[in-house]
Amino acid sequence: MSAEGLYQHLAGGQTTVCRAWLVTRRDGVRLGFTDHDRDLSFDGATFRAESGLTARALQQTTGLAVDNTEAVGALSDASVSEDDLLAGRFDAAEVRAWLVNWANTDERVEQFRGTLGEVTRAAGAFRAELRGLTEALNQPQGRVYQRGCSAVLGDGQCRFDLTQPGYFAARAVETVQDRTIFRFAVFGGFDERWFERGRLVVTSGLAVGSVGLIKNDRTVGAGREIELWQAIGPEVQVGDQIRLDAGCDKLAETCRVKFANFMNFRGFPHIPGEDWLTSYPSAARTQQGQSLFAPTGVPGFGS
């Protein structure tokens, strides 16, 4: 790649330049686009012409300010489909953009590198926000001191193995309503509300890879009804395979009793609440200086 060659070409006055974008999804799929009228190839990727993708003006600054721009395009089954957007397959995808001499693609310069941000859809088209590399610095750092656990069930901090028997269920979809409510005629072996606050993961079909957060988990006779907080990505059909993961309400007692994982609990259950912070001495209460969380009836802690 020769940026100097491109600069010399631009200085000549008569130019043959276009723009090219490469989108790399987290699942490894690479999609190339160009606003030239013919396909281009470089860096082992093909950049398709007439793909319906265009980019708006790129805003770049010095320092740590976040570079940003927008990509706008028409939904196409061959490149960016509505099902892929609904399934979140383009969330946080890597984006690179070049200014290229289409007559000699070795003469090019990379103008932008970042990730896809918010994606919106309307009238058969999509609009995606492009965020620069400094966006990663615009994130909260450090731990949050709160009573509830700050880890995500099963992540590197929690370390709980969700593949253990009794903590997940793999089934085929029997009845689905509005991509939100899933009903099963016979579904035993788990306590009521066991999957509440857990995840529903689609493992086959058009919506494969889509994840929904479980709002309600109710037993109905010998069956079960699972309700999500919001509709899952693409259409989920009867017969598609799903996996239900046990739910966690982030409380210390749940971590200890339900998951036997209290050694990895990432919260601070003994932080005083607002009632304690605003309390004042009262003759109606015993003032012995004992621990707020001491068990009753234990010598040395009062009664």
KEKE-3310 file (N, C-alpha, C; in steps of 0.2 Angstrom, whole numbers, plus 5000, padded with zeros to 4 digits):
npx = (5004:5003:5003:5010:5011:4997:4995:5003:4996:4984:4989:4991:4980:4971:4961:4957:4949:4941:4930:4932:4925:4927:4919:4920:4913:4909:4908:4917:4914:4917:4914:4914:4913:4911:4910:4913:4910:4913:4919:4931:4947:4958:4970:4966:4952:4936:4928:4912:4904:4889:4882:4874:4878:4884:4894:4894:4900:4916:4921:4935:4947:4961:4970:4960:4947:4932:4932:4919:4906:4894:4886:4876:4864:4855:4844:4849:4848:4860:4871:4869:4857:4840:4837:4850:4853:4843:4847:4858:4870:4879:4883:4894:4904:4919:4925:4933:4940:4944:4953:4954:4964:4956:4961:4974:4975:4985:4988:4983:4975:4972:4958:4949:4946:4937:4922:4905:4892:4877:4863:4850:4834:4823:4810:4815:4829:4845:4854:4869:4879:4896:4910:4925:4942:4945:4933:4933:4939:4930:4923:4916:4927:4935:4928:4911:4904:4892:4877:4872:4879:4891:4896:4893:4883:4892:4903:4920:4923:4913:4914:4906:4900:4889:4886:4884:4874:4857:4857:4854:4843:4840:4830:4817:4808:4791:4778:4777:4774:4773:4787:4791:4785:4786:4779:4778:4772:4775:4786:4797:4806:4813:4812:4799:4801:4814:4822:4821:4827:4837:4844:4838:4844:4845:4849:4848:4841:4834:4836:4847:4860:4854:4849:4839:4833:4826:4811:4799:4796:4786:4777:4764:4753:4759:4767:4776:4779:4788:4793:4800:4809:4809:4805:4813:4827:4827:4813:4807:4805:4793:4800:4814:4829:4833:4841:4840:4846:4850:4843:4849:4848:4857:4859:4867:4863:4857:4868:4875:4866:4858:4868:4880:4892:4898:4911:4915:4907:4904:4899:4895:4888:4886:4886:4879:4862:4851:4842:4850:4860:4853:4848:4846:4850:4839:4829:4820:4826:4838:4855:4869:4880:4883:4886:4878:4875:4876:4872:4858:4857:4870:4884:4892:4887:4876:4857)
npy = (4994:5011:5026:5038:5037:5039:5052:5059:5056:5063:5076:5078:5083:5077:5065:5048:5042:5033:5027:5015:5002:4991:4979:4969:4957:4950:4937:4933:4935:4944:4959:4969:4985:4998:5014:5015:5011:4998:4982:4981:4974:4971:4968:4955:4955:4958:4972:4976:4984:4995:4991:4998:5005:5019:5033:5046:5063:5062:5065:5070:5072:5079:5073:5065:5064:5057:5050:5051:5046:5042:5027:5024:5014:5003:4989:4973:4956:4950:4957:4966:4961:4962:4952:4949:4961:4962:4951:4955:4953:4962:4970:4980:4977:4977:4991:4998:5011:5017:5028:5026:5024:5019:5015:5010:5000:4999:5011:5019:5026:5023:5030:5029:5020:5009:5005:4998:5007:5012:5005:5009:5005:5009:5011:5001:5003:5006:5014:5017:5021:5026:5023:5029:5023:5028:5027:5017:5021:5029:5023:5017:5014:5003:4996:4994:4999:4991:4983:4972:4959:4963:4956:4946:4932:4918:4924:4929:4934:4930:4916:4904:4889:4887:4876:4865:4851:4854:4868:4873:4872:4863:4864:4862:4874:4875:4883:4900:4917:4932:4933:4934:4927:4911:4895:4879:4862:4851:4853:4849:4847:4858:4872:4883:4899:4898:4901:4914:4931:4925:4919:4917:4908:4907:4893:4887:4889:4904:4914:4911:4912:4924:4932:4933:4941:4935:4938:4933:4918:4905:4891:4881:4870:4855:4861:4875:4893:4905:4921:4935:4951:4959:4958:4945:4945:4940:4931:4918:4901:4887:4872:4877:4876:4880:4887:4888:4897:4897:4909:4924:4934:4943:4944:4940:4929:4921:4918:4910:4900:4895:4894:4890:4897:4907:4911:4918:4929:4946:4957:4969:4965:4970:4983:4998:5003:5016:5019:5017:5026:5038:5037:5040:5042:5034:5032:5022:5011:4998:5003:4996:4995:4984:4973:4977:4966:4955:4938:4934:4930:4925:4924:4938:4946:4952:4951)
npz = (5000:4996:5002:4999:4985:4981:4986:4977:4965:4968:4968:4955:4948:4939:4943:4949:4959:4973:4986:4998:5009:5022:5031:5046:5054:5070:5070:5060:5047:5032:5023:5009:5002:4989:4982:4969:4951:4948:4954:4967:4972:4985:4998:5001:5000:4993:4986:4983:4970:4968:4979:4987:4998:5006:5012:5024:5028:5035:5052:5060:5073:5082:5097:5110:5106:5100:5084:5071:5060:5048:5040:5027:5019:5008:5012:5008:5002:4998:5004:5016:5026:5033:5042:5047:5054:5063:5071:5077:5071:5066:5076:5084:5075:5066:5056:5042:5032:5016:5005:4988:4974:4960:4948:4951:4964:4973:4977:4990:5005:5022:5029:5040:5055:5065:5074:5072:5078:5085:5076:5065:5057:5043:5031:5022:5022:5030:5044:5050:5064:5064:5074:5081:5085:5098:5105:5113:5125:5130:5141:5156:5170:5181:5197:5203:5217:5225:5232:5224:5213:5202:5191:5176:5174:5172:5165:5164:5177:5185:5183:5184:5178:5165:5158:5166:5172:5175:5175:5163:5148:5134:5120:5108:5099:5102:5103:5098:5102:5095:5094:5107:5118:5123:5123:5131:5131:5139:5152:5163:5178:5183:5195:5197:5190:5188:5177:5176:5173:5166:5151:5134:5121:5103:5094:5081:5064:5056:5065:5072:5084:5090:5105:5119:5134:5148:5155:5162:5170:5170:5177:5169:5173:5168:5159:5153:5152:5144:5145:5136:5138:5127:5110:5101:5089:5072:5064:5073:5072:5073:5079:5078:5087:5104:5118:5136:5149:5166:5178:5186:5200:5205:5219:5235:5242:5233:5224:5233:5237:5226:5216:5222:5222:5229:5232:5221:5221:5216:5222:5236:5249:5262:5262:5270:5268:5262:5272:5284:5282:5284:5297:5314:5332:5343:5357:5357:5352:5354:5359:5357:5350:5342:5328:5312:5305:5312:5318:5328:5345:5347:5357:5363:5353:5356:5358)
capx = (5000:5007:5000:5013:5008:4990:4996:5006:4991:4980:4992:4992:4974:4966:4961:4953:4949:4934:4930:4930:4924:4927:4915:4922:4908:4912:4908:4922:4911:4920:4910:4917:4909:4914:4906:4915:4905:4916:4921:4939:4950:4965:4970:4962:4945:4933:4924:4907:4900:4882:4880:4869:4881:4887:4896:4893:4907:4920:4924:4941:4950:4967:4968:4957:4940:4930:4930:4913:4903:4888:4885:4869:4863:4848:4844:4850:4850:4867:4876:4867:4850:4837:4838:4856:4853:4839:4850:4864:4877:4883:4884:4902:4908:4925:4925:4939:4938:4950:4952:4958:4965:4953:4965:4979:4973:4990:4989:4977:4976:4966:4955:4945:4945:4933:4917:4899:4888:4869:4860:4843:4831:4817:4809:4820:4836:4848:4858:4874:4884:4903:4913:4932:4945:4945:4927:4934:4941:4924:4919:4917:4932:4935:4922:4905:4903:4885:4876:4872:4885:4893:4898:4888:4883:4895:4908:4927:4923:4908:4917:4901:4900:4882:4885:4882:4867:4852:4857:4852:4839:4840:4823:4814:4802:4784:4774:4780:4770:4776:4794:4792:4782:4787:4776:4780:4767:4778:4793:4798:4813:4816:4808:4796:4805:4822:4826:4819:4833:4842:4845:4836:4849:4843:4855:4847:4836:4835:4838:4853:4864:4850:4849:4834:4833:4820:4807:4795:4796:4780:4774:4757:4752:4765:4771:4780:4778:4794:4792:4806:4808:4808:4805:4820:4829:4823:4808:4809:4799:4792:4806:4820:4832:4834:4844:4838:4851:4847:4843:4853:4846:4863:4860:4872:4860:4856:4874:4877:4861:4857:4874:4886:4897:4899:4918:4916:4902:4907:4895:4896:4881:4886:4886:4873:4857:4850:4839:4855:4864:4849:4845:4848:4849:4833:4828:4816:4830:4844:4861:4874:4886:4884:4886:4872:4873:4877:4867:4855:4858:4877:4887:4896:4884:4869:4852)
capy = (5000:5017:5032:5043:5036:5042:5059:5061:5055:5068:5082:5078:5086:5073:5059:5042:5039:5031:5025:5008:5000:4984:4977:4962:4955:4946:4930:4932:4937:4950:4962:4974:4989:5003:5018:5015:5007:4991:4979:4982:4969:4972:4965:4949:4956:4960:4977:4976:4990:4995:4987:5002:5008:5026:5036:5053:5066:5059:5070:5068:5077:5077:5071:5059:5065:5051:5051:5048:5047:5037:5024:5023:5009:4999:4982:4968:4949:4948:4960:4967:4959:4964:4947:4950:4967:4960:4946:4958:4951:4968:4974:4981:4975:4982:4995:5001:5014:5019:5032:5022:5025:5013:5013:5006:5000:4999:5018:5020:5028:5022:5036:5028:5013:5009:5000:5000:5009:5011:5004:5010:5003:5012:5011:4997:5005:5006:5019:5014:5025:5023:5025:5028:5019:5031:5026:5012:5025:5032:5018:5017:5010:5001:4992:4998:4997:4990:4977:4967:4957:4967:4951:4943:4925:4914:4927:4928:4936:4925:4909:4899:4885:4886:4869:4860:4849:4858:4875:4875:4867:4864:4862:4864:4879:4872:4888:4906:4922:4939:4932:4936:4922:4904:4890:4872:4858:4848:4855:4849:4846:4865:4875:4889:4905:4896:4904:4921:4935:4922:4921:4912:4909:4903:4889:4885:4893:4910:4918:4908:4917:4929:4931:4937:4941:4932:4942:4929:4910:4902:4884:4881:4863:4851:4865:4881:4899:4909:4928:4939:4958:4962:4953:4943:4947:4938:4927:4911:4897:4881:4868:4880:4874:4886:4885:4892:4898:4899:4916:4926:4941:4947:4944:4936:4923:4917:4916:4905:4894:4893:4892:4888:4901:4913:4913:4923:4935:4952:4963:4971:4964:4973:4991:5000:5006:5023:5020:5017:5032:5044:5036:5045:5039:5034:5029:5016:5006:4997:5006:4992:4995:4978:4973:4977:4960:4949:4934:4935:4924:4923:4927:4944:4950:4954:4947)
capz = (5000:4995:5003:4995:4978:4981:4986:4970:4960:4969:4966:4947:4946:4936:4948:4948:4966:4975:4993:5000:5016:5024:5038:5048:5059:5076:5068:5055:5040:5029:5018:5006:4998:4986:4978:4962:4947:4947:4960:4968:4976:4988:5005:5001:5001:4987:4987:4978:4968:4967:4985:4991:5004:5005:5019:5025:5029:5041:5056:5063:5077:5086:5104:5111:5104:5096:5077:5070:5054:5047:5034:5025:5014:5007:5014:5003:5005:4996:5008:5023:5027:5039:5047:5051:5058:5069:5075:5080:5069:5064:5082:5086:5069:5064:5050:5039:5026:5012:4999:4984:4966:4957:4942:4954:4970:4978:4979:4994:5011:5026:5032:5046:5057:5071:5075:5071:5084:5084:5069:5064:5051:5041:5024:5018:5022:5037:5045:5055:5066:5064:5080:5080:5090:5104:5108:5119:5131:5133:5144:5164:5172:5188:5200:5206:5224:5226:5235:5220:5210:5195:5186:5172:5175:5167:5162:5167:5184:5189:5183:5184:5172:5164:5155:5171:5172:5180:5174:5156:5145:5126:5118:5101:5100:5101:5101:5099:5100:5094:5096:5114:5122:5121:5127:5130:5133:5145:5153:5170:5180:5185:5199:5194:5190:5188:5171:5176:5173:5162:5144:5129:5115:5098:5091:5074:5061:5054:5071:5075:5088:5093:5112:5123:5141:5151:5160:5167:5169:5174:5175:5168:5173:5166:5154:5155:5148:5145:5142:5135:5139:5121:5104:5099:5082:5066:5065:5076:5070:5077:5077:5079:5093:5108:5125:5141:5154:5173:5179:5192:5202:5208:5226:5238:5244:5226:5222:5238:5238:5219:5211:5226:5219:5233:5232:5216:5221:5215:5225:5243:5252:5268:5262:5273:5264:5263:5279:5289:5282:5286:5303:5320:5338:5346:5363:5356:5349:5358:5356:5360:5346:5339:5321:5309:5301:5317:5320:5335:5350:5347:5363:5361:5348:5359:5357)
cpx = (5004:5003:5003:5011:5002:4991:4999:5001:4986:4983:4992:4986:4969:4966:4956:4952:4941:4935:4928:4930:4924:4924:4917:4917:4912:4913:4913:4920:4914:4916:4913:4912:4913:4909:4908:4910:4907:4919:4929:4941:4957:4964:4966:4955:4942:4928:4919:4904:4893:4879:4875:4872:4885:4889:4895:4900:4910:4923:4929:4944:4957:4965:4964:4949:4938:4928:4923:4911:4897:4889:4878:4868:4856:4849:4845:4852:4857:4872:4873:4859:4847:4837:4844:4856:4849:4843:4856:4870:4881:4885:4892:4906:4914:4924:4931:4937:4944:4948:4957:4958:4962:4957:4972:4978:4978:4991:4982:4979:4970:4964:4951:4946:4942:4928:4910:4895:4881:4867:4853:4840:4825:4817:4814:4827:4838:4853:4863:4878:4891:4907:4921:4935:4945:4938:4928:4936:4936:4919:4920:4922:4932:4928:4917:4904:4895:4883:4875:4878:4885:4895:4892:4888:4886:4901:4915:4927:4919:4911:4912:4900:4892:4881:4884:4875:4863:4852:4856:4847:4839:4834:4822:4808:4795:4779:4777:4775:4773:4783:4796:4790:4783:4784:4778:4774:4769:4785:4794:4805:4817:4810:4805:4800:4813:4825:4824:4826:4838:4842:4841:4840:4846:4849:4854:4841:4838:4838:4844:4858:4861:4849:4843:4835:4826:4817:4803:4796:4791:4778:4767:4755:4758:4769:4774:4779:4784:4792:4798:4804:4806:4808:4812:4821:4824:4817:4810:4803:4799:4797:4813:4823:4834:4838:4842:4843:4848:4848:4847:4850:4851:4864:4864:4869:4859:4862:4876:4873:4860:4863:4880:4892:4899:4906:4919:4911:4906:4903:4898:4890:4880:4886:4879:4869:4856:4846:4844:4859:4860:4846:4849:4847:4842:4832:4824:4820:4836:4851:4867:4881:4888:4884:4879:4870:4875:4871:4864:4856:4865:4881:4892:4893:4877:4864:4847)
cpy = (5006:5023:5038:5043:5039:5049:5062:5061:5061:5075:5083:5082:5082:5066:5054:5038:5038:5029:5018:5007:4993:4983:4970:4961:4951:4939:4928:4934:4944:4953:4968:4978:4995:5007:5019:5010:5000:4989:4980:4976:4971:4969:4959:4949:4959:4966:4978:4983:4989:4991:4991:5005:5014:5028:5043:5056:5063:5065:5067:5073:5075:5076:5065:5059:5059:5053:5048:5050:5042:5033:5023:5018:5006:4992:4977:4961:4947:4951:4961:4966:4961:4959:4948:4956:4965:4956:4949:4956:4956:4972:4974:4978:4980:4985:4998:5005:5017:5024:5029:5025:5019:5010:5009:5006:4999:5006:5019:5023:5026:5028:5035:5021:5013:5003:5003:5002:5007:5010:5005:5008:5007:5012:5007:4999:5005:5012:5017:5020:5022:5026:5024:5024:5021:5030:5021:5015:5029:5028:5019:5012:5008:4998:4997:4995:4997:4984:4971:4965:4961:4962:4949:4936:4921:4917:4926:4930:4931:4918:4903:4895:4883:4880:4864:4858:4852:4865:4877:4870:4868:4860:4865:4869:4875:4877:4895:4911:4929:4939:4934:4931:4915:4899:4883:4868:4854:4850:4855:4849:4853:4868:4881:4895:4904:4899:4912:4925:4931:4924:4915:4913:4904:4900:4886:4889:4900:4915:4916:4913:4923:4927:4936:4936:4939:4936:4938:4922:4907:4895:4884:4873:4860:4855:4871:4887:4903:4916:4932:4947:4961:4957:4951:4944:4944:4933:4920:4907:4890:4876:4870:4878:4881:4883:4890:4892:4900:4906:4918:4933:4945:4947:4939:4929:4919:4914:4910:4899:4891:4890:4890:4891:4907:4916:4918:4928:4941:4958:4964:4971:4968:4980:4993:5004:5013:5024:5020:5024:5038:5043:5040:5041:5039:5030:5022:5010:5004:4999:5002:4992:4989:4978:4973:4970:4954:4945:4935:4929:4921:4927:4932:4948:4953:4949:4950)
cpz = (5000:4996:4999:4987:4977:4981:4980:4965:4961:4967:4958:4944:4943:4940:4946:4955:4968:4983:4994:5007:5017:5031:5040:5054:5064:5074:5062:5048:5038:5023:5016:5002:4995:4983:4971:4958:4946:4953:4960:4972:4979:4996:5006:5002:4994:4989:4982:4977:4968:4973:4989:4997:5002:5012:5019:5027:5036:5045:5060:5067:5080:5093:5104:5110:5100:5089:5076:5063:5053:5040:5033:5019:5013:5009:5008:5005:5003:5000:5015:5023:5033:5044:5051:5055:5064:5074:5079:5078:5067:5070:5084:5081:5068:5057:5048:5033:5023:5007:4994:4977:4963:4951:4945:4961:4976:4981:4983:5001:5016:5030:5039:5048:5064:5071:5073:5077:5083:5077:5069:5057:5049:5034:5020:5017:5029:5037:5051:5057:5067:5070:5079:5086:5097:5108:5114:5125:5134:5137:5152:5165:5179:5191:5203:5212:5225:5229:5230:5216:5203:5190:5182:5173:5170:5164:5166:5174:5188:5189:5184:5178:5170:5160:5160:5171:5177:5179:5167:5153:5138:5124:5111:5103:5098:5099:5103:5097:5100:5095:5103:5119:5119:5126:5126:5134:5139:5146:5161:5172:5183:5189:5195:5195:5189:5183:5171:5177:5169:5155:5140:5123:5109:5095:5084:5071:5059:5059:5075:5078:5091:5101:5115:5130:5144:5156:5165:5165:5173:5172:5174:5167:5173:5162:5157:5150:5150:5141:5142:5137:5133:5115:5102:5091:5077:5068:5068:5075:5074:5075:5078:5086:5097:5115:5130:5146:5160:5174:5186:5194:5205:5215:5229:5240:5238:5224:5227:5237:5231:5215:5215:5223:5223:5233:5227:5216:5221:5217:5232:5247:5259:5268:5265:5267:5266:5270:5284:5289:5284:5293:5309:5326:5341:5352:5363:5354:5354:5355:5360:5356:5342:5331:5318:5306:5306:5318:5327:5339:5350:5352:5360:5356:5350:5357:5353)
residu = (MET:SER:ALA:GLU:GLY:LEU:TYR:GLN:HIS:LEU:ALA:GLY:GLY:GLN:THR:THR:VAL:CYS:ARG:ALA:TRP:LEU:VAL:THR:ARG:ARG:ASP:GLY:VAL:ARG:LEU:GLY:PHE:THR:ASP:HIS:ASP:ARG:ASP:LEU:SER:PHE:ASP:GLY:ALA:THR:PHE:ARG:ALA:GLU:SER:GLY:LEU:THR:ALA:ARG:ALA:LEU:GLN:GLN:THR:THR:GLY:LEU:ALA:VAL:ASP:ASN:THR:GLU:ALA:VAL:GLY:ALA:LEU:SER:ASP:ALA:SER:VAL:SER:GLU:ASP:ASP:LEU:LEU:ALA:GLY:ARG:PHE:ASP:ALA:ALA:GLU:VAL:ARG:ALA:TRP:LEU:VAL:ASN:TRP:ALA:ASN:THR:ASP:GLU:ARG:VAL:GLU:GLN:PHE:ARG:GLY:THR:LEU:GLY:GLU:VAL:THR:ARG:ALA:ALA:GLY:ALA:PHE:ARG:ALA:GLU:LEU:ARG:GLY:LEU:THR:GLU:ALA:LEU:ASN:GLN:PRO:GLN:GLY:ARG:VAL:TYR:GLN:ARG:GLY:CYS:SER:ALA:VAL:LEU:GLY:ASP:GLY:GLN:CYS:ARG:PHE:ASP:LEU:THR:GLN:PRO:GLY:TYR:PHE:ALA:ALA:ARG:ALA:VAL:GLU:THR:VAL:GLN:ASP:ARG:THR:ILE:PHE:ARG:PHE:ALA:VAL:PHE:GLY:GLY:PHE:ASP:GLU:ARG:TRP:PHE:GLU:ARG:GLY:ARG:LEU:VAL:VAL:THR:SER:GLY:LEU:ALA:VAL:GLY:SER:VAL:GLY:LEU:ILE:LYS:ASN:ASP:ARG:THR:VAL:GLY:ALA:GLY:ARG:GLU:ILE:GLU:LEU:TRP:GLN:ALA:ILE:GLY:PRO:GLU:VAL:GLN:VAL:GLY:ASP:GLN:ILE:ARG:LEU:ASP:ALA:GLY:CYS:ASP:LYS:LEU:ALA:GLU:THR:CYS:ARG:VAL:LYS:PHE:ALA:ASN:PHE:MET:ASN:PHE:ARG:GLY:PHE:PRO:HIS:ILE:PRO:GLY:GLU:ASP:TRP:LEU:THR:SER:TYR:PRO:SER:ALA:ALA:ARG:THR:GLN:GLN:GLY:GLN:SER:LEU:PHE:ALA:PRO:THR:GLY:VAL:PRO:GLY:PHE:GLY:SER)
# end
